């Protein structure tokens, strides 16, 4: 597709996202325990499309969102030729990547040089063999095994202080309940950047031992 036409198509797709974002498919999971804003969930294996970007927490999330949105809206090479559209899913999640292992969740993650990893979860009907190849070489496809996650929900925009406070609140709850944390904090956002901050659904997620 001509670059100008591709940019126009992406813009139209992004304009359609606000209404659809709230109905975006979430990764398959089972809620094991619920206590107010806190849940324990078992997630099925998933595939991530992720990209590394620089900037502070909020700017990096927005910067990473754009190339990933481009990928799912057709900035890709289908296995059978042409391009494929991939359904939008939620959440987009961020963590500090210097501590992320192979079992880390979907992430926007901070690297040792101050950059972040931002990732979309691919819909479960896709596999590594069928997903189209990203045209942007910076986008990496990664398989993530099943894991158990503790989550705490809150509203607002990306904010380091709020993220730290909610992380501490979740860690305290897990300690009291006797859970073992085995992963680093993950910041999950379920709405695109243009949704007003007070309407946005966010979560801190921590991987825990089963």
Long-range contacts (C-beta under 8 A, 24 or more apart in sequence): 1-74, 1-83, 6-70, 6-74, 6-75, 9-73, 9-74, 10-69, 10-70, 10-73, 10-74, 10-75, 13-69, 13-73, 14-69, 14-73, 14-192, 17-69, 17-88, 17-192, 18-192, 18-194, 18-195, 20-88, 21-88, 21-90, 21-190, 21-191, 21-192, 21-195, 22-191, 24-87, 24-88, 24-89, 24-90, 24-190, 25-87, 25-88, 25-89, 25-90, 25-123, 26-89, 26-90, 26-91, 26-121, 26-190, 27-89, 27-106, 27-121, 27-124, 28-124, 29-149, 32-148, 35-173, 37-152, 37-153, 37-154, 38-150, 38-151, 38-152, 38-153, 38-170, 38-173, 39-150, 39-151, 39-153, 40-148, 40-149, 40-150, 40-151, 40-179, 40-208, 41-148, 41-149, 41-150, 41-151, 42-146, 42-147, 42-148, 42-210, 43-105, 43-146, 43-147, 43-148, 43-149, 44-124, 44-146, 45-143, 45-144, 45-145, 45-146, 46-106, 46-121, 46-122, 46-124, 46-143, 46-144, 47-121, 47-122, 47-126, 47-127, 47-128, 47-131, 47-141, 47-142, 47-143, 47-144, 48-106, 48-107, 48-119, 48-120, 48-121, 48-122, 48-141, 48-142, 48-144, 49-119, 49-120, 49-122, 49-131, 49-134, 49-139, 49-140, 49-141, 50-106, 50-107, 50-117, 50-118, 50-119, 50-120, 50-139, 50-140, 50-142, 51-117, 51-118, 51-119, 51-136, 51-138, 51-139, 51-140, 52-111, 52-115, 52-116, 52-117, 52-118, 52-138, 53-115, 53-116, 53-117, 53-118, 54-114, 54-115, 54-116, 55-115, 55-116, 56-160, 57-94, 57-116, 57-158, 57-159, 57-160, 57-163, 57-187, 58-157, 58-158, 58-159, 60-94, 60-108, 60-115, 60-116, 60-118, 61-92, 61-94, 61-108, 61-116, 61-118, 61-158, 61-189, 61-193, 62-193, 63-118, 64-92, 64-108, 64-116, 64-117, 64-118, 64-119, 65-92, 65-118, 65-192, 65-193, 67-136, 67-138, 67-139, 68-92, 68-118, 68-119, 68-120, 68-139, 70-135, 70-136, 71-120, 71-134, 71-135, 71-136, 71-139, 72-120, 75-134, 75-135, 75-136, 76-132, 76-133, 76-134, 76-135, 77-132, 77-133, 77-135, 78-132, 79-129, 79-130, 79-132, 79-133, 83-132, 84-132, 86-122, 86-123, 86-126, 86-131, 86-132, 87-123, 88-120, 89-120, 89-121, 89-122, 89-123, 90-121, 90-190, 90-191, 91-121, 91-188, 91-189, 91-190, 91-201, 91-203, 92-118, 92-119, 92-120, 92-188, 92-189, 92-190, 93-119, 93-186, 93-187, 93-188, 93-189, 93-205, 94-118, 94-158, 94-186, 94-187, 94-188, 94-189, 95-184, 95-185, 95-186, 95-187, 96-184, 96-185, 99-184, 100-184, 101-183, 103-144, 103-145, 103-147, 103-183, 103-207, 104-144, 104-183, 104-184, 104-186, 104-207, 105-144, 105-147, 105-149, 105-183, 105-186, 105-205, 105-207, 106-144, 106-186, 106-188, 107-186, 108-187, 147-183, 147-207, 148-207, 148-208, 148-209, 148-210, 149-186, 149-205, 149-206, 149-207, 149-208, 150-174, 150-179, 150-181, 150-205, 150-206, 150-207, 150-208, 151-188, 151-203, 151-204, 151-205, 151-206, 152-203, 152-204, 153-201, 153-202, 153-203, 154-202, 154-203, 154-204, 155-197, 155-198, 155-199, 155-200, 155-201, 155-202, 156-197, 156-198, 156-200, 156-202, 157-197, 157-200, 158-187, 158-189, 158-202, 163-187, 163-204, 166-204, 167-204, 167-206, 170-204, 170-206, 171-206, 174-206, 174-208, 179-208, 179-209, 180-208, 180-209, 181-206, 181-207, 181-208, 182-207, 182-208, 182-209, 183-207, 183-208
